[in-house]
């Protein structure tokens, strides 16, 4: 199975000496076909100070699409944690991921913010919960 992080691409920063803050605001699709969450209007923001590389726009859409019906990453908190870490690893800089999420059937929204620093390739390993079976702590609720 392809890991969503494999879909992330970067491009060279043409002016890395200029201090540049980049923020991508992605409209989230319905990630869980069962609960139909997150609700329309939910977003994920990825913010970072640009280094040598920038996150490539089109790959970010493909990356988020890889989580539709994902068998492991189903809670919005985990989704934001994974997205923050994957973006930090790809761009090679600290990334702040913030989600503003609405839920179908609930009268509430949830805001989740995660700060992730790039990890060395040997420290990345498996995605949390991957290879575990329900009952071993890998049970995730629906987004």
DSSP file (Angstrom, degrees, kcal/mol; ACC not computed):
  #  RESIDUE AA STRUCTURE BP1 BP2  ACC     N-H-->O    O-->H-N    N-H-->O    O-->H-N    TCO  KAPPA ALPHA  PHI   PSI    X-CA   Y-CA   Z-CA
    1    1 A X              0   0    0      0, 0.0     2,-0.2     0, 0.0     0, 0.0   0.000 360.0 360.0 360.0 133.6    0.0    0.0    0.0
    2    2 A X        -     0   0    0      1,-0.1     2,-0.4     2,-0.0     3,-0.0  -0.462 360.0-130.4 -68.8 136.9    1.3    3.5   -0.9
    3    3 A X    >   -     0   0    0     -2,-0.2     3,-1.8     1,-0.1     4,-0.3  -0.730  16.2-127.1 -84.0 137.3    2.0    5.8    2.0
    4    4 A X  G >  S+     0   0    0     -2,-0.4     3,-2.2     1,-0.3     4,-0.4   0.852 107.1  66.4 -52.8 -35.8    0.4    9.2    1.5
    5    5 A X  G >  S+     0   0    0      1,-0.3     3,-1.3     2,-0.2    -1,-0.3   0.770  86.9  69.3 -59.1 -25.7    3.8   10.9    2.1
    6    6 A X  G <  S+     0   0    0     -3,-1.8    -1,-0.3     1,-0.3    -2,-0.2   0.686  92.9  59.5 -66.5 -16.3    5.1    9.3   -1.1
    7    7 A X  G <  S+     0   0    0     -3,-2.2     2,-0.3    -4,-0.3    -1,-0.3   0.648  82.2 102.1 -85.1 -16.2    2.7   11.7   -3.0
    8    8 A X    <   -     0   0    0     -3,-1.3     2,-0.3    -4,-0.4    52,-0.1  -0.514  49.9-179.1 -75.1 133.4    4.4   14.9   -1.5
    9    9 A X        -     0   0    0     47,-0.3    47,-2.7    -2,-0.3     2,-0.3  -0.874  10.5-153.8-125.8 159.8    6.7   16.7   -3.9
   10   10 A X  E     -A   55   0A   0     -2,-0.3     2,-0.3    45,-0.3    45,-0.2  -0.884   2.1-150.6-128.2 163.0    8.8   19.8   -3.5
   11   11 A X  E     -A   54   0A   0     43,-2.4    43,-2.8    -2,-0.3     2,-0.1  -0.909  35.4 -90.5-126.7 159.4   10.3   22.4   -5.8
   12   12 A X  E     -A   53   0A   0     -2,-0.3     2,-0.7    41,-0.2    41,-0.2  -0.435  35.6-122.9 -68.4 140.9   13.4   24.5   -5.5
   13   13 A X    >   -     0   0    0     39,-2.7     3,-0.8     1,-0.2    -1,-0.1  -0.790  18.0-155.0 -82.7 114.0   13.1   27.8   -3.7
   14   14 A X  T 3  S+     0   0    0     -2,-0.7    -1,-0.2     1,-0.3     2,-0.1   0.765  89.3  29.3 -64.1 -26.3   14.3   30.3   -6.3
   15   15 A X  T >   +     0   0    0      1,-0.1     3,-1.7     3,-0.1    -1,-0.3  -0.520  65.5 160.1-133.6  66.9   15.3   32.8   -3.6
   16   16 A X  T <  S+     0   0    0     -3,-0.8     4,-0.1     1,-0.3    -1,-0.1   0.706  72.9  65.4 -64.9 -17.4   16.1   31.0   -0.4
   17   17 A X  T 3  S+     0   0    0     -3,-0.1     2,-0.6     2,-0.1    -1,-0.3   0.666  85.7  83.1 -79.1 -14.6   18.0   34.0    1.0
   18   18 A X  S <  S-     0   0    0     -3,-1.7     2,-0.3     1,-0.0    -3,-0.1  -0.796  92.2-117.0 -88.9 122.4   14.8   36.0    1.2
   19   19 A X        +     0   0    0     -2,-0.6     2,-0.4    30,-0.1    -2,-0.1  -0.414  45.2 177.5 -59.4 120.2   12.8   35.3    4.4
   20   20 A X        -     0   0    0     30,-0.3    30,-3.1    -2,-0.3     2,-0.5  -0.989  22.7-159.1-134.5 124.8    9.6   33.8    3.1
   21   21 A X  E     -B   49   0B   0     -2,-0.4     2,-0.4    28,-0.2    28,-0.2  -0.908  15.2-165.3-102.0 128.2    6.6   32.4    5.0
   22   22 A X  E     -B   48   0B   0     26,-3.1    26,-2.4    -2,-0.5     2,-0.4  -0.929   8.4-176.7-115.2 135.9    4.4   30.1    3.1
   23   23 A X  E     -B   47   0B   0     -2,-0.4     2,-0.5    24,-0.2    24,-0.2  -0.965   6.9-164.6-134.2 120.1    0.9   29.0    4.1
   24   24 A X  E     -B   46   0B   0     22,-2.6    22,-2.5    -2,-0.4     2,-0.6  -0.882   4.6-162.6 -98.6 129.2   -1.1   26.5    2.1
   25   25 A X  E     -B   45   0B   0     -2,-0.5     2,-0.5    20,-0.2    20,-0.2  -0.947  11.4-168.0-115.4 110.9   -4.8   26.4    2.9
   26   26 A X  E     -B   44   0B   0     18,-3.4    18,-2.3    -2,-0.6     2,-0.5  -0.851  20.1-133.3-105.1 130.0   -6.3   23.1    1.7
   27   27 A X  E     -B   43   0B   0     -2,-0.5     2,-0.3    16,-0.2    16,-0.2  -0.685  31.7-130.4 -74.4 125.6  -10.1   22.5    1.5
   28   28 A X        -     0   0    0     14,-2.8    14,-0.3    -2,-0.5    13,-0.3  -0.633  14.8-144.1 -84.9 134.5  -10.6   19.1    3.0
   29   29 A X        -     0   0    0     -2,-0.3     2,-0.6     1,-0.1    -1,-0.0  -0.321  44.7 -73.6 -80.4 174.2  -12.7   16.5    1.1
   30   30 A X        -     0   0    0      1,-0.2     8,-0.3    -2,-0.1    -1,-0.1  -0.621  53.3-177.8 -66.8 114.7  -14.9   14.0    2.9
   31   31 A X        +     0   0    0      6,-1.0    38,-3.9    -2,-0.6     2,-0.6   0.782  64.7  54.6 -90.9 -29.8  -12.3   11.6    4.3
   32   32 A X     >  -     0   0    0      5,-2.6     4,-2.2    36,-0.2     5,-0.5  -0.909  61.6-165.5-110.7 112.0  -14.6    9.1    5.9
   33   33 A X  T  4 S+     0   0    0     -2,-0.6    -1,-0.1     1,-0.2    35,-0.0   0.767  89.3  52.4 -65.7 -23.2  -17.2    7.5    3.6
   34   34 A X  T  4 S+     0   0    0      1,-0.1    -1,-0.2     3,-0.1    -2,-0.0   0.955 123.4  23.1 -77.5 -52.1  -19.1    6.1    6.6
   35   35 A X  T  4 S-     0   0    0      2,-0.1    -2,-0.2     0, 0.0    69,-0.1   0.630  95.8-132.6 -90.4 -14.4  -19.5    9.3    8.7
   36   36 A X     <  -     0   0    0     -4,-2.2     2,-0.3     1,-0.3    -3,-0.2   0.767  49.6-173.5  65.9  28.0  -19.1   11.7    5.8
   37   37 A X        +     0   0    0     -5,-0.5    -5,-2.6    -7,-0.1    -6,-1.0  -0.745  48.2  49.8-104.4 155.3  -16.7   13.8    7.8
   38   38 A X  S    S-     0   0    0     64,-0.5    65,-0.2    -8,-0.3     3,-0.1   0.564  87.8-125.9 -74.4 160.0  -15.1   16.2    7.8
   39   39 A X    >   -     0   0    0     63,-2.7     3,-1.5    -2,-0.2    63,-0.4  -0.285  37.4 -79.6 -69.8 156.1  -18.0   18.5    6.9
   40   40 A X  T 3  S+     0   0    0      1,-0.2    -1,-0.1    61,-0.1     3,-0.1  -0.249 118.3  39.8 -53.6 144.0  -17.8   20.8    3.9
   41   41 A X  T 3  S+     0   0    0      1,-0.4    -1,-0.2   -13,-0.3     2,-0.2   0.334  81.4 135.4  94.0  -5.4  -15.8   24.0    4.7
   42   42 A X    <   -     0   0    0     -3,-1.5   -14,-2.8   -14,-0.3    -1,-0.4  -0.524  34.8-168.5 -75.5 143.4  -13.2   22.1    6.8
   43   43 A X  E     -BC  27 100B   0     57,-2.2    57,-2.1   -16,-0.2     2,-0.4  -0.914  23.0-152.2-133.9 158.7   -9.6   23.2    6.1
   44   44 A X  E     -BC  26  99B   0    -18,-2.3   -18,-3.4    -2,-0.3     2,-0.4  -0.999  16.5-162.5-126.6 126.9   -6.0   22.2    6.7
   45   45 A X  E     -BC  25  98B   0     53,-3.5    53,-2.5    -2,-0.4     2,-0.5  -0.928   4.6-165.5-111.5 134.7   -3.3   24.9    6.8
   46   46 A X  E     -BC  24  97B   0    -22,-2.5   -22,-2.6    -2,-0.4     2,-0.4  -0.980  14.2-177.7-118.2 118.2    0.4   24.1    6.4
   47   47 A X  E     +BC  23  96B   0     49,-2.6    49,-2.9    -2,-0.5     2,-0.3  -0.951  10.9 148.7-123.8 135.3    2.6   27.0    7.4
   48   48 A X  E     -BC  22  95B   0    -26,-2.4   -26,-3.1    -2,-0.4     2,-0.6  -0.993  48.9-108.4-158.0 157.9    6.4   27.2    7.3
   49   49 A X  E     -B   21   0B   0     45,-0.5   -28,-0.2    -2,-0.3    45,-0.1  -0.842  53.2-113.9 -87.9 121.1    9.4   29.5    6.8
   50   50 A X        +     0   0    0    -30,-3.1   -30,-0.3    -2,-0.6     4,-0.1  -0.237  40.2 173.9 -62.8 139.3   10.7   28.5    3.4
   51   51 A X        -     0   0    0      2,-1.0    -1,-0.1    40,-0.2    41,-0.1   0.043  63.2 -45.6-111.1-135.1   14.2   26.9    3.2
   52   52 A X  S    S+     0   0    0     39,-0.2   -39,-2.7    40,-0.1     2,-0.3   0.758 125.8  45.3 -72.4 -25.5   15.8   25.4    0.1
   53   53 A X  E     -A   12   0A   0     38,-0.5    -2,-1.0   -41,-0.2     2,-0.3  -0.878  65.9-155.7-123.6 152.3   12.6   23.5   -0.9
   54   54 A X  E     -A   11   0A   0    -43,-2.8   -43,-2.4    -2,-0.3     2,-0.2  -0.939  32.6-104.0-121.4 146.3    8.9   24.5   -1.1
   55   55 A X  E     -A   10   0A   0     -2,-0.3     2,-0.4   -45,-0.2   -45,-0.3  -0.532  40.6-119.9 -68.4 134.1    6.0   22.1   -1.0
   56   56 A X     >  -     0   0    0    -47,-2.7     4,-1.2    -2,-0.2   -47,-0.3  -0.634  15.4-137.9 -82.6 130.6    4.6   21.6   -4.5
   57   57 A X  H >> S+     0   0    0     -2,-0.4     4,-1.2     1,-0.2     3,-0.6   0.897  96.5  46.8 -57.3 -52.5    1.0   22.7   -4.8
   58   58 A X  H 3> S+     0   0    0      1,-0.3     4,-1.7     2,-0.2    -1,-0.2   0.856 108.4  56.0 -64.8 -35.1   -0.5   19.9   -7.0
   59   59 A X  H 3> S+     0   0    0      1,-0.2     4,-2.6     2,-0.2    -1,-0.3   0.813  99.3  61.8 -68.4 -27.3    1.1   17.2   -4.9
   60   60 A X  H <X S+     0   0    0     -4,-1.2     4,-2.3    -3,-0.6    -1,-0.2   0.909 104.0  48.4 -64.1 -40.8   -0.6   18.6   -1.7
   61   61 A X  H  X S+     0   0    0     -4,-1.2     4,-2.2     2,-0.2    -2,-0.2   0.934 113.5  46.7 -62.0 -45.3   -4.0   17.9   -3.3
   62   62 A X  H  X S+     0   0    0     -4,-1.7     4,-1.1     1,-0.2    -2,-0.2   0.869 110.3  54.8 -64.5 -36.2   -3.0   14.4   -4.2
   63   63 A X  H >< S+     0   0    0     -4,-2.6     3,-0.7     2,-0.2     4,-0.3   0.950 109.3  45.0 -61.3 -51.0   -1.5   13.9   -0.7
   64   64 A X  H >< S+     0   0    0     -4,-2.3     3,-1.9     1,-0.2     4,-0.3   0.898 108.1  58.7 -62.1 -40.1   -4.8   14.8    1.0
   65   65 A X  H >< S+     0   0    0     -4,-2.2     3,-1.5     1,-0.3    -1,-0.2   0.790  92.9  68.5 -59.3 -27.5   -6.8   12.6   -1.4
   66   66 A X  T << S+     0   0    0     -4,-1.1    -1,-0.3    -3,-0.7    -2,-0.2   0.665  93.3  59.5 -67.3 -14.7   -4.7    9.7   -0.3
   67   67 A X  T X  S+     0   0    0     -3,-1.9     3,-2.0    -4,-0.3     2,-0.5   0.499  71.9 117.6 -92.2  -4.7   -6.4    9.9    3.1
   68   68 A X  T <  S-     0   0    0     -3,-1.5   -36,-0.2     1,-0.3   -37,-0.1  -0.509  99.5  -7.8 -65.1 117.3  -10.0    9.4    1.7
   69   69 A X  T 3  S+     0   0    0    -38,-3.9    -1,-0.3    -2,-0.5   -37,-0.1   0.701  92.1 177.5  68.5  19.8  -11.1    6.1    3.4
   70   70 A X    <   -     0   0    0     -3,-2.0    -1,-0.2   -39,-0.3    -3,-0.1  -0.307  28.1-141.6 -58.8 134.8   -7.6    5.5    4.8
   71   71 A X  S    S+     0   0    0      1,-0.1    -1,-0.1     3,-0.0     3,-0.1   0.666  92.3  25.6 -75.5 -15.5   -7.6    2.4    7.0
   72   72 A X  S    S+     0   0    0      1,-0.2     2,-1.1    67,-0.1     3,-0.3   0.801 110.4  60.9-112.5 -53.3   -5.3    3.8    9.7
   73   73 A X        +     0   0    0      1,-0.2    -3,-0.2     5,-0.1    -1,-0.2  -0.686  60.3 130.0 -86.6 101.8   -5.5    7.6    9.9
   74   74 A X        +     0   0    0     -2,-1.1     2,-0.2    -3,-0.1    -1,-0.2   0.645  42.7  82.6-126.7 -29.0   -9.1    8.3   10.7
   75   75 A X  S  > S-     0   0    0     -3,-0.3     4,-2.5     1,-0.1    68,-0.2  -0.586  75.7-132.0 -77.1 143.4   -9.2   10.7   13.7
   76   76 A X  H  > S+     0   0    0     -2,-0.2     4,-2.4     1,-0.2     5,-0.2   0.868 107.2  56.2 -64.3 -35.0   -8.8   14.3   12.7
   77   77 A X  H  > S+     0   0    0      2,-0.2     4,-2.1     1,-0.2    -1,-0.2   0.938 110.8  43.4 -61.2 -45.3   -6.2   14.8   15.4
   78   78 A X  H  > S+     0   0    0      2,-0.2     4,-2.9     1,-0.2     5,-0.2   0.900 110.9  55.9 -66.9 -40.8   -4.1   12.0   14.0
   79   79 A X  H  X S+     0   0    0     -4,-2.5     4,-2.7     1,-0.2    -1,-0.2   0.927 109.8  45.4 -56.3 -46.4   -4.6   13.2   10.4
   80   80 A X  H  X S+     0   0    0     -4,-2.4     4,-2.5     2,-0.2    -1,-0.2   0.891 112.9  50.9 -67.5 -39.0   -3.2   16.7   11.4
   81   81 A X  H  X S+     0   0    0     -4,-2.1     4,-2.2    -5,-0.2    -2,-0.2   0.936 113.5  44.6 -61.8 -46.6   -0.3   15.1   13.2
   82   82 A X  H  X S+     0   0    0     -4,-2.9     4,-2.8     2,-0.2     5,-0.2   0.918 113.6  50.0 -65.3 -44.1    0.6   12.9   10.3
   83   83 A X  H  X S+     0   0    0     -4,-2.7     4,-2.4    -5,-0.2     5,-0.2   0.905 110.8  50.0 -62.5 -41.7    0.2   15.8    7.8
   84   84 A X  H  X S+     0   0    0     -4,-2.5     4,-2.3     2,-0.2    -1,-0.2   0.937 114.2  44.0 -61.4 -46.9    2.4   18.1    9.8
   85   85 A X  H  X S+     0   0    0     -4,-2.2     4,-2.5     2,-0.2    34,-0.2   0.916 113.7  49.5 -67.8 -42.3    5.2   15.5   10.1
   86   86 A X  H  X S+     0   0    0     -4,-2.8     4,-2.3     2,-0.2    -1,-0.2   0.910 113.0  47.5 -62.4 -41.9    5.0   14.4    6.4
   87   87 A X  H  X S+     0   0    0     -4,-2.4     4,-2.8    -5,-0.2     5,-0.3   0.908 112.2  49.6 -66.4 -41.7    5.1   18.1    5.3
   88   88 A X  H  X>S+     0   0    0     -4,-2.3     4,-2.0    -5,-0.2     5,-0.7   0.916 112.2  48.1 -62.8 -43.2    8.1   18.8    7.6
   89   89 A X  H  <5S+     0   0    0     -4,-2.5    -2,-0.2     2,-0.2    -1,-0.2   0.910 114.9  45.5 -63.8 -41.9   10.0   15.8    6.4
   90   90 A X  H  <5S+     0   0    0     -4,-2.3    -2,-0.2    -5,-0.2    -1,-0.2   0.935 120.5  37.0 -68.3 -46.6    9.3   16.7    2.7
   91   91 A X  H  <5S-     0   0    0     -4,-2.8   -38,-0.5     2,-0.2    -1,-0.2   0.709  99.7-132.4 -81.4 -20.3   10.2   20.4    3.0
   92   92 A X  T  <5S+     0   0    0     -4,-2.0     2,-0.3     1,-0.3    -3,-0.2   0.726  73.4  91.4  75.7  21.4   13.1   19.9    5.5
   93   93 A X  S   <S-     0   0    0     -5,-0.7    -1,-0.3    -6,-0.3     2,-0.2  -0.902  89.0 -79.0-138.9 166.5   11.8   22.7    7.8
   94   94 A X        -     0   0    0     -2,-0.3   -45,-0.5    23,-0.1     2,-0.4  -0.505  48.9-163.5 -67.5 134.4    9.5   23.0   10.8
   95   95 A X  E     -CD  48 116B   0     21,-2.6    21,-2.8    -2,-0.2     2,-0.6  -0.974  14.0-152.3-124.8 135.5    5.9   23.0    9.7
   96   96 A X  E     -CD  47 115B   0    -49,-2.9   -49,-2.6    -2,-0.4     2,-0.5  -0.943  15.4-165.5-104.8 119.8    2.8   24.1   11.7
   97   97 A X  E     -CD  46 114B   0     17,-2.9    17,-2.8    -2,-0.6     2,-0.4  -0.909   7.5-178.4-106.3 130.5   -0.3   22.3   10.6
   98   98 A X  E     -CD  45 113B   0    -53,-2.5   -53,-3.5    -2,-0.5     2,-0.4  -0.996   6.2-165.6-130.7 131.3   -3.7   23.7   11.7
   99   99 A X  E     -CD  44 112B   0     13,-2.9    13,-1.9    -2,-0.4     2,-0.5  -0.937  10.3-165.2-116.1 140.4   -7.1   22.2   10.9
  100  100 A X  E     -CD  43 111B   0    -57,-2.1   -57,-2.2    -2,-0.4     2,-0.4  -0.959  27.8-176.9-120.3 107.0  -10.4   23.9   11.3
  101  101 A X  E     - D   0 110B   0      9,-3.2     9,-2.8    -2,-0.5     2,-0.3  -0.900  21.1-163.9-121.8 132.1  -12.9   21.0   11.1
  102  102 A X  E     - D   0 109B   0     -2,-0.4   -63,-2.7   -63,-0.4   -64,-0.5  -0.774  17.8-141.8-102.8 156.4  -16.7   20.8   11.1
  103  103 A X    >   -     0   0    0      5,-1.0     3,-1.4    -2,-0.3     5,-0.3  -0.964  15.2-117.7-125.7 136.5  -18.5   17.5   11.8
  104  104 A X  T 3  S+     0   0    0     -2,-0.4     3,-0.1     1,-0.2   -67,-0.1  -0.507 101.1  13.1 -67.4 130.6  -21.6   16.1   10.2
  105  105 A X  T 3  S+     0   0    0     -2,-0.2     2,-0.3     1,-0.2    -1,-0.2   0.446 109.6  96.0  83.8  -0.2  -24.4   15.7   12.8
  106  106 A X    <   -     0   0    0     -3,-1.4     2,-0.4     2,-0.2    -3,-0.3  -0.919  69.1-139.1-121.5 150.1  -22.6   17.7   15.5
  107  107 A X  S    S+     0   0    0     -2,-0.3     2,-0.3    -3,-0.1    -3,-0.1  -0.352  76.7  77.9 -99.2  51.1  -23.0   21.4   16.5
  108  108 A X        -     0   0    0     -2,-0.4    -5,-1.0    -5,-0.3     2,-0.3  -0.985  60.6-145.4-153.2 161.6  -19.3   22.0   16.9
  109  109 A X  E     -D  102   0B   0     -2,-0.3     2,-0.4    -7,-0.2    -7,-0.2  -0.827  15.8-143.6-121.0 164.2  -16.1   22.6   15.2
  110  110 A X  E     -D  101   0B   0     -9,-2.8    -9,-3.2    -2,-0.3     2,-0.5  -0.998   5.4-161.3-132.1 135.2  -12.6   21.4   16.2
  111  111 A X  E     -D  100   0B   0     -2,-0.4     2,-0.4   -11,-0.2   -11,-0.2  -0.976  12.1-178.1-115.8 127.7   -9.3   23.2   15.8
  112  112 A X  E     -D   99   0B   0    -13,-1.9   -13,-2.9    -2,-0.5     2,-0.4  -0.991   3.5-173.0-126.9 129.9   -6.2   21.2   15.9
  113  113 A X  E     +D   98   0B   0     -2,-0.4     2,-0.4   -15,-0.2   -15,-0.2  -0.990   4.8 178.3-126.9 132.7   -2.7   22.7   15.7
  114  114 A X  E     -D   97   0B   0    -17,-2.8   -17,-2.9    -2,-0.4     2,-0.5  -0.996  16.4-154.5-134.4 136.0    0.5   20.6   15.5
  115  115 A X  E     -D   96   0B   0     -2,-0.4     2,-0.4   -19,-0.2   -19,-0.2  -0.961  20.3-176.2-110.7 124.1    4.2   21.7   15.1
  116  116 A X  E     -D   95   0B   0    -21,-2.8   -21,-2.6    -2,-0.5     2,-0.3  -0.960  13.9-155.5-125.3 138.4    6.5   19.2   13.5
  117  117 A X        -     0   0    0     -2,-0.4   -28,-0.1   -23,-0.2   -23,-0.1  -0.813  40.4 -88.4-105.0 150.1   10.2   19.2   12.9
  118  118 A X        -     0   0    0     -2,-0.3     2,-0.3   -30,-0.3   -29,-0.1  -0.275  42.9-147.0 -58.3 140.8   11.8   17.2   10.1
  119  119 A X        -     0   0    0    -34,-0.2     2,-0.1     1,-0.0     5,-0.1  -0.795  21.2-104.7-105.0 151.8   12.8   13.7   11.2
  120  120 A X    >>  -     0   0    0     -2,-0.3     3,-1.7     1,-0.1     4,-0.9  -0.463  37.7-110.2 -67.5 148.3   15.8   11.8    9.9
  121  121 A X  H >> S+     0   0    0      1,-0.3     4,-0.8     2,-0.2     3,-0.7   0.829 118.6  54.4 -52.6 -35.4   14.8    9.1    7.4
  122  122 A X  H 34 S+     0   0    0      1,-0.2    -1,-0.3     2,-0.2    -2,-0.0   0.753 106.6  52.2 -71.4 -22.3   15.6    6.3    9.9
  123  123 A X  H <4 S+     0   0    0     -3,-1.7    -1,-0.2     1,-0.1    -2,-0.2   0.613  94.6  72.2 -87.0 -12.4   13.4    7.9   12.6
  124  124 A X  H <<  +     0   0    0     -4,-0.9    -2,-0.2    -3,-0.7    -1,-0.1   0.950  66.5 143.1 -71.8 -48.8   10.3    8.0   10.3
  125  125 A X     <  -     0   0    0     -4,-0.8     2,-0.1     2,-0.0    -1,-0.1  -0.018  56.4  -2.3  50.7-145.7    9.5    4.3   10.2
  126  126 A X  S    S-     0   0    0      1,-0.1     2,-0.2     4,-0.1     3,-0.1  -0.402  76.5-104.9 -78.5 152.4    5.9    3.2   10.2
  127  127 A X    >   -     0   0    0      1,-0.1     3,-2.5    -2,-0.1    -1,-0.1  -0.539  56.4 -84.9 -69.0 142.3    2.9    5.4   10.3
  128  128 A X  T 3  S+     0   0    0      1,-0.3    -1,-0.1    -2,-0.2     3,-0.1  -0.238 116.0  13.6 -52.7 130.6    1.4    5.3   13.8
  129  129 A X  T >  S+     0   0    0      1,-0.3     3,-1.7    -3,-0.1    -1,-0.3   0.218  90.2 138.5  89.4 -15.5   -1.0    2.3   14.0
  130  130 A X  T <  S+     0   0    0     -3,-2.5    -1,-0.3     1,-0.3     3,-0.1  -0.436  73.9  12.5 -67.9 133.1    0.3    0.7   10.8
  131  131 A X  T 3  S+     0   0    0      1,-0.3    -1,-0.3    -2,-0.2     2,-0.2   0.370 103.4 114.6  84.0  -5.2    0.6   -3.0   11.2
  132  132 A X    <   -     0   0    0     -3,-1.7     2,-0.3     6,-0.1    -1,-0.3  -0.570  59.0-135.5 -92.6 160.6   -1.4   -3.1   14.5
  133  133 A X    > > -     0   0    0     -2,-0.2     3,-2.4    -3,-0.1     5,-0.6  -0.866  36.2 -84.4-113.1 151.3   -4.7   -4.7   14.9
  134  134 A X  T 3 5S+     0   0    0     -2,-0.3    -1,-0.1     1,-0.3     0, 0.0  -0.232 119.2  39.6 -51.9 139.6   -7.7   -3.3   16.7
  135  135 A X  T 3 5S+     0   0    0     -3,-0.0    -1,-0.3     0, 0.0    -3,-0.0   0.153  96.4  84.5 100.8 -17.4   -7.4   -3.9   20.4
  136  136 A X  T < 5S-     0   0    0     -3,-2.4    -2,-0.1    -7,-0.1    -7,-0.1   0.099 121.4 -87.0-100.2  20.7   -3.6   -3.2   20.3
  137  137 A X  T   5S+     0   0    0     -5,-0.1    -3,-0.1    -4,-0.0    -5,-0.0   0.528 107.0 106.5  89.7   5.2   -4.1    0.5   20.6
  138  138 A X      < +     0   0    0     -5,-0.6     2,-0.6    -9,-0.1    -4,-0.2   0.260  41.2 124.4 -99.9  11.8   -4.5    1.1   16.9
  139  139 A X        -     0   0    0     -6,-0.2     2,-0.4     1,-0.0   -67,-0.1  -0.615  38.6-175.4 -80.0 119.2   -8.3    1.7   17.0
  140  140 A X        -     0   0    0     -2,-0.6     2,-0.1   -11,-0.0     3,-0.1  -0.905  18.0-132.6-115.1 142.5   -9.2    5.0   15.5
  141  141 A X        -     0   0    0     -2,-0.4     2,-0.2     1,-0.1   -67,-0.0  -0.288  38.3 -85.6 -80.3 174.7  -12.6    6.6   15.3
  142  142 A X              0   0    0      1,-0.1   -66,-0.2   -67,-0.1    -1,-0.1  -0.561 360.0 360.0 -82.9 146.5  -14.0    8.1   12.2
  143  143 A X              0   0    0   -106,-0.2  -105,-0.3    -2,-0.2    -1,-0.1   0.506 360.0 360.0 -71.3 360.0  -13.2   11.7   11.2
